[in-house]
């Protein structure tokens, strides 16, 4: 894989509080990074306008809002994300929410991603939440629904990426959080993998937050991850 191709597949999570901190990260990374993730933490601390600003500057934005509500509200939320200029948007992978999202995004370039099971959860967490299936079983069920409903892809841990790729074929996106380069702290993530391993398993995009944003030299950390990705099989 070329370095340019790796750039198109690395999403840096702006998991910071406040616009000023996010802008500082973007300035530091410069042209090293093409994709950024904006989630609840930044969106609720004044960072939502950055979606449009980053898009207008030539960057691409993964808006990680994990929408889940009644169908009408989900439709309107997707329309708002389109207006902001997001390139990707997450929806919790409940069938009614995914159907509403697909309806709202029809004909647009927005890639809708169904969130299967959060990478901070394991089988015991699902039992505590009332599910009578394993992580692998729930992921498989939600992936099949996302595929059949017409979503653009799914969000899942690297641990499930290979099975998902076999189930959905080559075209849908598989966006994997829980990416941890060698030697980095796993934090609150339970289902993790190194960048090259996630790509080898079938991931299309890797989301990396703290290992880059919290590094002493964020640009060097991003460049090291890109180099590892470029060394992986395409």
Backbone bond lengths (Angstrom), bond angles and torsions (degrees), N, CA, C in turn:
res aa  C-N    CA-C-N  psi(-1)  N-CA   C-N-CA  omega(-1)  CA-C   N-CA-C  phi
1 X - - - 1.460 - - 1.532 109.15 -
2 X 1.332 116.87 137.31 1.452 120.16 178.13 1.526 110.38 -76.78
3 X 1.331 115.23 161.80 1.464 119.67 177.38 1.524 110.36 -62.24
4 X 1.323 116.91 -36.54 1.471 120.54 179.15 1.524 110.69 -64.90
5 X 1.326 116.65 -40.81 1.464 120.18 177.68 1.517 110.54 -64.83
6 X 1.321 116.90 -38.38 1.464 120.25 177.44 1.518 110.61 -62.21
7 X 1.334 117.49 -40.39 1.477 120.73 178.28 1.523 112.02 -59.17
8 X 1.322 116.13 -35.84 1.463 120.30 179.90 1.521 112.42 -72.71
9 X 1.349 117.18 -7.86 1.459 120.46 -175.89 1.525 113.75 -118.10
10 X 1.333 116.85 -3.63 1.467 120.96 177.48 1.519 109.93 -99.87
11 X 1.336 116.19 124.82 1.464 122.45 176.95 1.523 107.61 -113.73
12 X 1.319 116.63 118.00 1.466 120.65 179.31 1.522 109.05 -89.34
13 X 1.328 115.92 122.82 1.458 121.30 -179.89 1.522 111.01 -79.46
14 X 1.320 116.44 115.97 1.464 120.99 176.25 1.532 108.63 -81.63
15 X 1.331 114.55 66.53 1.461 121.07 -177.57 1.525 108.99 -87.11
16 X 1.327 114.30 68.78 1.461 123.14 -177.43 1.521 108.36 -131.56
17 X 1.311 115.33 167.15 1.460 120.22 -179.83 1.521 109.18 -108.46
18 X 1.305 116.34 110.29 1.453 121.01 174.83 1.507 114.05 105.14
19 X 1.295 113.99 147.71 1.455 122.71 -177.17 1.532 112.46 -61.77
20 X 1.333 116.49 -42.73 1.462 119.82 -176.16 1.522 111.30 -60.89
21 X 1.337 116.41 -42.18 1.459 120.01 179.51 1.522 110.81 -66.02
22 X 1.337 116.77 -40.11 1.462 120.48 178.92 1.528 110.80 -64.48
23 X 1.305 116.69 -43.90 1.464 120.27 -179.82 1.524 111.28 -63.41
24 X 1.327 116.40 -35.47 1.461 119.88 178.21 1.521 110.76 -64.46
25 X 1.337 117.16 -40.17 1.465 120.79 177.58 1.525 110.36 -63.65
26 X 1.328 116.43 -46.16 1.473 120.75 -179.48 1.529 110.40 -61.47
27 X 1.317 117.15 -42.91 1.462 120.67 178.78 1.527 111.19 -62.80
28 X 1.331 116.22 -41.39 1.465 120.50 -179.91 1.524 111.30 -64.31
29 X 1.323 116.89 -41.37 1.460 120.47 -176.46 1.522 112.40 -77.50
30 X 1.318 117.76 -27.83 1.459 121.82 175.46 1.516 113.14 52.73
31 X 1.347 115.88 -131.24 1.461 119.81 -177.28 1.523 113.23 -84.94
32 X 1.340 116.65 5.54 1.465 120.07 177.47 1.522 111.36 -66.90
33 X 1.332 115.99 -31.41 1.466 121.27 -172.23 1.528 110.40 -121.48
34 X 1.335 115.94 139.57 1.466 122.33 178.32 1.527 111.96 -102.75
35 X 1.337 116.60 -37.45 1.468 122.50 -172.42 1.530 110.95 -108.61
36 X 1.332 115.28 141.40 1.465 121.33 171.98 1.519 110.16 -131.71
37 X 1.328 114.54 146.25 1.465 121.03 173.27 1.522 109.20 -103.08
38 X 1.324 115.97 131.26 1.464 121.65 171.43 1.525 107.26 -117.59
39 X 1.332 115.89 120.61 1.455 121.40 -179.78 1.512 111.78 -117.88
40 X 1.335 115.37 -163.84 1.462 120.82 -175.45 1.517 113.36 -56.78
41 X 1.329 116.35 -44.41 1.459 119.67 -173.66 1.521 111.61 -56.30
42 X 1.324 116.29 -49.41 1.460 120.30 -179.24 1.524 111.54 -76.76
43 X 1.334 117.26 -40.49 1.466 120.18 -178.10 1.523 111.57 -59.81
44 X 1.335 116.51 -38.46 1.463 120.07 -176.75 1.528 112.98 -86.56
45 X 1.319 116.87 3.02 1.465 119.55 176.60 1.525 111.00 -122.30
46 X 1.339 114.91 32.85 1.460 120.50 172.64 1.507 115.85 93.82
47 X 1.321 117.88 8.54 1.456 119.41 -174.56 1.513 116.19 -96.67
48 X 1.319 119.09 -1.83 1.465 119.86 -175.71 1.531 113.02 -60.72
49 X 1.348 120.09 -38.47 1.470 118.96 177.84 1.526 113.90 -60.04
50 X 1.341 117.32 -18.27 1.463 120.05 178.49 1.522 112.33 -64.27
51 X 1.331 117.45 -22.36 1.467 119.51 178.75 1.521 109.49 -56.09
52 X 1.326 116.16 -54.62 1.458 120.63 -179.59 1.512 112.86 -66.64
53 X 1.320 116.45 -39.10 1.462 119.68 -178.16 1.521 111.31 -65.82
54 X 1.325 116.86 -42.45 1.457 119.73 177.14 1.524 111.18 -65.16
55 X 1.330 116.31 -41.65 1.467 120.11 179.57 1.528 110.89 -62.02
56 X 1.309 116.71 -42.34 1.465 120.05 -179.91 1.532 112.47 -68.39
57 X 1.330 116.55 -22.87 1.460 119.68 179.58 1.531 112.28 -88.13
58 X 1.328 116.36 2.98 1.456 120.88 177.63 1.518 114.90 99.25
59 X 1.332 116.79 -0.26 1.463 120.19 176.64 1.532 109.65 -85.37
60 X 1.326 115.73 167.89 1.457 120.93 175.80 1.522 108.44 -119.17
61 X 1.331 115.52 143.68 1.461 119.90 -172.61 1.521 111.16 -121.90
62 X 1.327 113.69 128.48 1.457 123.86 172.17 1.528 105.65 -97.37
63 X 1.322 116.56 105.03 1.468 121.98 -178.16 1.522 108.35 -89.77
64 X 1.314 115.25 105.48 1.465 121.59 -171.70 1.525 109.97 -98.09
65 X 1.324 115.99 78.09 1.462 121.13 -176.14 1.524 112.91 -102.57
66 X 1.328 117.37 -10.70 1.473 122.07 176.48 1.531 111.03 47.08
67 X 1.319 115.60 58.81 1.458 120.52 -176.29 1.526 111.42 -65.07
68 X 1.317 115.82 136.46 1.462 122.54 172.70 1.515 108.14 -157.45
69 X 1.325 115.74 115.26 1.458 121.09 -178.83 1.522 106.98 -167.10
70 X 1.322 117.27 -169.95 1.454 119.33 174.11 1.529 108.67 -63.81
71 X 1.312 116.52 157.54 1.459 121.25 -172.00 1.520 112.63 -57.13
72 X 1.312 118.14 -43.34 1.455 121.24 -177.82 1.525 111.26 -60.69
73 X 1.333 116.32 -41.37 1.462 120.46 -179.73 1.518 111.26 -68.76
74 X 1.329 116.96 -39.44 1.465 120.14 177.35 1.527 110.08 -62.55
75 X 1.326 117.30 -44.32 1.470 120.38 178.24 1.522 110.99 -55.82
76 X 1.321 116.56 -46.20 1.458 119.82 -178.02 1.520 111.60 -68.53
77 X 1.328 116.59 -35.04 1.455 120.04 176.83 1.522 111.85 -64.08
78 X 1.328 117.07 -41.40 1.457 121.05 177.91 1.524 110.38 -64.33
79 X 1.330 116.84 -41.34 1.468 119.85 177.79 1.524 111.21 -60.65
80 X 1.324 116.52 -38.95 1.463 120.43 178.36 1.525 111.15 -65.98
81 X 1.333 117.25 -39.45 1.460 120.80 177.73 1.523 111.31 -62.87
82 X 1.324 116.32 -37.66 1.457 120.71 175.87 1.518 110.80 -62.16
83 X 1.316 116.49 -43.68 1.464 120.69 179.35 1.524 111.66 -62.66
84 X 1.337 116.90 -34.33 1.457 120.69 -179.46 1.526 112.13 -70.00
85 X 1.328 117.41 -28.35 1.462 120.78 -179.44 1.509 114.65 103.32
86 X 1.338 117.53 17.60 1.459 120.57 178.87 1.527 110.85 -66.84
87 X 1.336 115.65 148.28 1.465 121.29 176.12 1.520 112.26 -96.78
88 X 1.347 116.54 -30.61 1.459 122.66 176.30 1.517 108.74 -132.55
89 X 1.326 116.42 148.90 1.466 122.11 178.99 1.516 108.91 -144.19
90 X 1.345 116.15 136.06 1.464 119.89 179.49 1.524 112.44 -95.65
91 X 1.326 114.03 142.14 1.459 124.38 176.08 1.521 106.53 -129.56
92 X 1.324 119.13 132.54 1.460 118.32 173.17 1.525 108.23 -60.57
93 X 1.326 116.38 136.78 1.463 121.34 -168.46 1.526 112.85 -79.08
94 X 1.310 116.08 56.97 1.459 122.38 169.27 1.523 107.05 -96.08
95 X 1.326 118.95 134.51 1.466 120.30 -172.81 1.522 114.92 -53.22
96 X 1.351 118.11 -44.52 1.469 118.32 -176.57 1.521 110.87 -64.84
97 X 1.340 117.43 -37.54 1.464 120.80 -179.33 1.527 110.75 -69.76
98 X 1.325 117.46 -40.85 1.461 120.11 179.30 1.527 110.99 -65.80
99 X 1.330 117.36 -40.81 1.471 119.56 178.31 1.524 110.82 -61.48
100 X 1.315 116.77 -43.34 1.466 120.46 179.51 1.523 110.91 -63.62
101 X 1.326 116.44 -40.66 1.463 120.62 -179.86 1.524 111.33 -65.22
102 X 1.327 116.91 -44.10 1.468 120.85 179.72 1.520 110.25 -61.87
103 X 1.314 116.94 -40.45 1.461 120.97 177.82 1.530 110.86 -60.87
104 X 1.327 116.69 -44.00 1.465 120.45 -176.58 1.526 112.33 -70.60
105 X 1.329 117.22 -31.48 1.473 120.73 -175.20 1.525 112.99 -94.07
106 X 1.325 117.48 1.24 1.465 121.17 -175.56 1.527 111.25 -53.73
107 X 1.323 116.02 129.27 1.459 121.17 177.71 1.511 115.06 83.37
108 X 1.317 117.89 -1.91 1.465 121.90 -179.13 1.527 109.81 -100.79
109 X 1.351 117.87 166.74 1.466 120.31 176.97 1.526 113.93 -85.16
110 X 1.334 117.74 2.31 1.462 121.49 -177.26 1.528 110.92 -67.48
111 X 1.328 116.33 128.00 1.457 121.63 175.12 1.516 109.74 -91.12
112 X 1.313 116.85 117.55 1.467 122.30 179.48 1.522 109.35 -92.63
113 X 1.322 115.25 132.07 1.459 121.10 -177.30 1.520 110.68 -119.55
114 X 1.308 116.97 125.97 1.459 121.04 176.14 1.523 110.56 -85.48
115 X 1.318 116.51 122.79 1.471 121.19 178.29 1.527 107.49 -80.26
116 X 1.318 117.19 117.45 1.462 121.36 -175.06 1.529 110.63 -81.92
117 X 1.332 117.46 -80.41 1.470 122.71 176.65 1.521 107.52 -134.55
118 X 1.312 117.55 128.31 1.462 121.67 -177.00 1.524 110.96 -56.24
119 X 1.333 116.15 143.20 1.466 120.29 -176.75 1.521 113.08 -71.30
120 X 1.324 117.69 -8.17 1.471 120.52 176.19 1.516 112.27 -88.30
121 X 1.347 117.57 0.39 1.465 121.71 -176.67 1.522 111.17 -109.07
122 X 1.337 114.97 149.48 1.460 120.40 173.59 1.523 108.78 -129.64
123 X 1.331 116.89 -172.44 1.466 120.58 -176.25 1.526 112.11 -58.26
124 X 1.310 117.60 -40.81 1.464 120.81 -179.83 1.527 111.00 -62.91
125 X 1.319 116.90 -37.68 1.468 120.06 178.33 1.522 110.86 -65.00
126 X 1.320 117.34 -37.77 1.463 120.03 178.50 1.527 111.16 -65.59
127 X 1.328 116.13 -41.36 1.468 119.86 176.98 1.526 109.94 -59.66
128 X 1.324 116.55 -44.46 1.464 120.85 179.87 1.519 111.84 -64.28
129 X 1.341 116.63 -24.15 1.470 121.27 -179.92 1.521 112.53 -91.37
130 X 1.330 116.94 -0.08 1.453 120.32 175.60 1.517 115.55 97.47
131 X 1.345 118.01 4.73 1.462 120.25 179.04 1.525 110.31 -82.81
132 X 1.330 116.47 144.18 1.460 121.28 178.30 1.529 110.42 -109.91
133 X 1.290 115.88 42.34 1.463 121.24 177.11 1.514 109.19 -151.15
134 X 1.308 116.02 163.11 1.462 121.61 179.70 1.519 110.10 -80.01
135 X 1.336 115.51 169.72 1.463 119.79 175.10 1.523 110.16 -56.84
136 X 1.335 116.84 -47.20 1.464 120.40 -177.69 1.529 111.36 -59.93
137 X 1.330 116.90 -40.19 1.470 120.26 -179.31 1.522 111.46 -68.82
138 X 1.331 116.98 -42.22 1.462 119.95 -179.53 1.521 110.92 -67.94
139 X 1.326 116.39 -41.60 1.464 119.89 176.73 1.526 110.30 -59.01
140 X 1.325 117.44 -46.58 1.465 121.21 -178.34 1.522 111.33 -60.35
141 X 1.323 116.49 -41.75 1.467 119.84 -179.94 1.523 110.93 -65.23
142 X 1.322 116.14 -44.04 1.470 119.49 -177.50 1.530 111.67 -71.25
143 X 1.311 117.39 -34.76 1.463 120.56 176.85 1.523 110.24 -63.28
144 X 1.322 117.35 -44.35 1.465 120.67 179.16 1.521 111.07 -61.38
145 X 1.321 116.74 -41.14 1.467 119.96 178.11 1.525 111.05 -65.50
146 X 1.343 117.30 -43.34 1.467 120.63 179.43 1.525 110.98 -60.65
147 X 1.320 116.21 -42.34 1.467 121.30 178.40 1.520 110.99 -61.76
148 X 1.326 116.49 -48.26 1.460 120.72 -175.36 1.526 112.56 -70.05
149 X 1.317 117.04 -29.46 1.472 121.26 -179.43 1.520 111.81 -79.29
150 X 1.337 117.21 -22.29 1.454 120.17 177.31 1.513 115.04 103.32
151 X 1.327 117.17 23.34 1.461 120.45 176.32 1.529 110.18 -68.69
152 X 1.336 115.32 158.80 1.458 119.32 -179.67 1.509 113.87 -80.40
153 X 1.326 116.33 -16.51 1.450 119.95 -179.64 1.505 110.82 173.53
154 X 1.323 115.55 -169.02 1.462 121.73 -179.15 1.521 109.70 -138.29
155 X 1.319 114.58 161.12 1.459 122.05 170.42 1.519 107.01 -110.57
156 X 1.317 116.00 126.78 1.465 120.67 -178.95 1.516 108.64 -155.19
157 X 1.316 116.00 166.09 1.461 119.31 179.73 1.523 109.74 -75.88
158 X 1.342 116.27 159.62 1.473 119.11 176.40 1.520 112.72 -58.56
159 X 1.331 117.60 -25.94 1.462 120.88 -178.29 1.523 112.08 -62.90
160 X 1.318 117.08 -28.28 1.470 120.67 -178.97 1.524 113.14 -100.72
161 X 1.329 118.24 -4.28 1.463 121.16 -170.13 1.521 113.12 -59.60
162 X 1.322 118.00 -42.64 1.463 119.94 -176.96 1.527 111.57 -64.33
163 X 1.322 116.31 -44.60 1.465 119.67 179.37 1.527 110.89 -65.52
164 X 1.323 116.17 -37.63 1.470 119.96 178.71 1.520 110.39 -64.88
165 X 1.333 116.26 -44.84 1.470 119.06 -178.33 1.523 110.20 -60.87
166 X 1.322 116.96 -38.92 1.468 119.17 177.44 1.526 110.99 -64.07
167 X 1.318 116.78 -33.42 1.466 120.62 -175.83 1.521 112.78 -79.13
168 X 1.338 117.11 -33.44 1.471 119.12 -171.95 1.524 113.71 -107.44
169 X 1.326 117.91 -9.47 1.450 119.43 -179.44 1.520 112.41 82.88
170 X 1.337 117.22 -169.09 1.466 120.89 -169.67 1.515 116.11 -84.77
171 X 1.322 118.44 -13.36 1.462 119.28 -166.47 1.529 115.48 -91.33
172 X 1.320 117.95 -36.29 1.460 119.44 -178.08 1.524 111.05 -72.94
173 X 1.337 115.55 149.94 1.461 121.04 178.43 1.529 110.76 -77.43
174 X 1.322 115.63 143.54 1.464 121.96 168.71 1.523 106.09 -123.79
175 X 1.312 116.09 107.35 1.460 122.05 -178.15 1.520 107.87 -100.39
176 X 1.330 116.06 123.07 1.460 120.24 -173.96 1.525 112.14 -115.96
177 X 1.336 116.92 113.63 1.464 120.03 164.66 1.528 108.65 -79.71
178 X 1.329 117.26 -170.67 1.453 119.88 178.29 1.513 112.31 71.46
179 X 1.336 116.84 27.98 1.461 121.26 178.49 1.526 108.47 -90.06
180 X 1.312 115.73 124.68 1.457 120.66 -178.37 1.527 109.53 -134.10
181 X 1.337 117.93 110.50 1.462 120.06 174.98 1.525 110.92 -60.36
182 X 1.303 116.94 161.02 1.467 121.34 -179.85 1.523 110.50 -56.23
183 X 1.329 116.00 132.59 1.453 121.23 176.93 1.507 115.22 89.24
184 X 1.340 118.22 -4.99 1.465 119.57 -179.46 1.518 110.62 -91.58
185 X 1.322 115.76 157.38 1.464 122.54 -177.99 1.524 109.81 -75.97
186 X 1.331 117.03 135.43 1.463 120.10 179.35 1.520 112.33 -73.07
187 X 1.338 117.92 -19.32 1.466 120.67 179.47 1.514 110.97 60.36
188 X 1.349 116.53 -132.13 1.466 120.13 -177.91 1.525 112.53 -94.33
189 X 1.335 117.15 10.85 1.458 120.71 179.84 1.525 109.91 -88.35
190 X 1.333 116.16 141.07 1.464 121.08 -178.40 1.527 113.07 -111.96
191 X 1.321 117.76 -30.62 1.460 121.69 -178.14 1.521 107.39 -113.23
192 X 1.334 116.52 91.83 1.457 121.33 -169.82 1.524 111.11 -123.75
193 X 1.354 115.53 169.15 1.467 120.98 175.16 1.516 108.98 -160.32
194 X 1.323 115.53 161.30 1.456 121.33 173.52 1.532 108.97 -75.22
195 X 1.341 117.86 157.13 1.468 120.38 -176.78 1.531 114.50 -54.33
196 X 1.329 117.22 -49.27 1.469 119.90 -177.69 1.524 111.39 -62.74
197 X 1.329 116.91 -37.21 1.466 120.61 -179.43 1.529 110.99 -67.05
198 X 1.335 116.85 -39.56 1.462 120.20 179.51 1.524 110.90 -65.06
199 X 1.322 116.92 -41.84 1.467 120.05 177.59 1.522 110.77 -64.32
200 X 1.324 116.74 -43.14 1.465 120.39 179.85 1.523 111.70 -61.89
201 X 1.334 116.05 -29.73 1.466 120.40 -179.93 1.521 112.73 -77.86
202 X 1.336 117.39 -13.40 1.466 119.25 177.06 1.510 115.51 120.14
203 X 1.336 118.34 4.28 1.460 120.28 178.34 1.527 110.38 -64.81
204 X 1.323 115.99 141.23 1.469 120.11 175.93 1.518 111.31 -93.21
205 X 1.334 117.49 -32.86 1.461 122.84 -179.47 1.527 109.19 -138.62
206 X 1.333 115.81 143.23 1.454 121.85 178.25 1.521 109.20 -113.50
207 X 1.329 116.72 131.78 1.462 121.59 176.44 1.525 108.39 -101.61
208 X 1.311 116.04 120.17 1.465 121.54 179.83 1.520 108.09 -126.72
209 X 1.327 116.04 119.61 1.459 120.67 -179.48 1.504 112.62 -107.94
210 X 1.332 115.43 -88.97 1.462 120.77 -173.22 1.524 115.64 -56.40
211 X 1.351 120.46 -39.29 1.463 118.48 179.31 1.527 114.11 -59.60
212 X 1.338 117.11 -20.62 1.465 120.70 175.38 1.520 110.65 -101.36
213 X 1.332 116.53 -54.82 1.465 121.44 -172.47 1.528 112.02 -63.71
214 X 1.338 117.03 -36.37 1.471 120.43 -177.41 1.525 112.58 -93.30
215 X 1.326 117.73 3.92 1.468 120.51 -179.83 1.528 110.38 -73.71
216 X 1.308 116.12 153.51 1.463 120.06 177.09 1.517 111.66 -61.98
217 X 1.332 116.81 -34.82 1.461 123.06 176.21 1.524 106.96 -127.87
218 X 1.341 115.80 93.80 1.463 120.60 -173.93 1.525 111.75 -62.77
219 X 1.307 117.12 -39.08 1.467 119.71 -178.31 1.531 110.52 -65.20
220 X 1.329 116.69 -44.55 1.460 119.81 178.50 1.521 111.16 -63.07
221 X 1.335 117.30 -38.65 1.467 120.82 178.43 1.524 110.67 -63.65
222 X 1.338 116.97 -42.63 1.467 120.65 178.53 1.520 110.72 -64.95
223 X 1.325 116.79 -41.61 1.467 120.42 -179.76 1.527 111.33 -64.34
224 X 1.328 116.96 -37.01 1.467 120.31 178.73 1.522 110.71 -65.91
225 X 1.323 117.00 -41.21 1.467 120.32 178.84 1.525 110.47 -67.31
226 X 1.324 117.09 -41.33 1.464 120.38 177.56 1.531 111.12 -61.54
227 X 1.327 116.06 -39.55 1.466 119.46 178.71 1.522 110.93 -64.24
228 X 1.341 116.72 -39.92 1.463 119.63 177.52 1.532 110.55 -64.98
229 X 1.333 116.06 -41.18 1.461 120.31 178.23 1.524 111.07 -63.42
230 X 1.335 116.14 -42.59 1.467 120.31 -178.61 1.522 111.03 -65.19
231 X 1.325 116.98 -26.46 1.453 120.68 179.23 1.514 113.57 -82.42
232 X 1.338 116.07 -8.25 1.454 120.75 -179.37 1.530 110.31 -82.63
233 X 1.301 116.00 162.84 1.465 119.90 176.37 1.512 109.67 -66.86
234 X 1.299 117.93 139.75 1.473 122.51 -178.84 1.520 110.34 -66.67
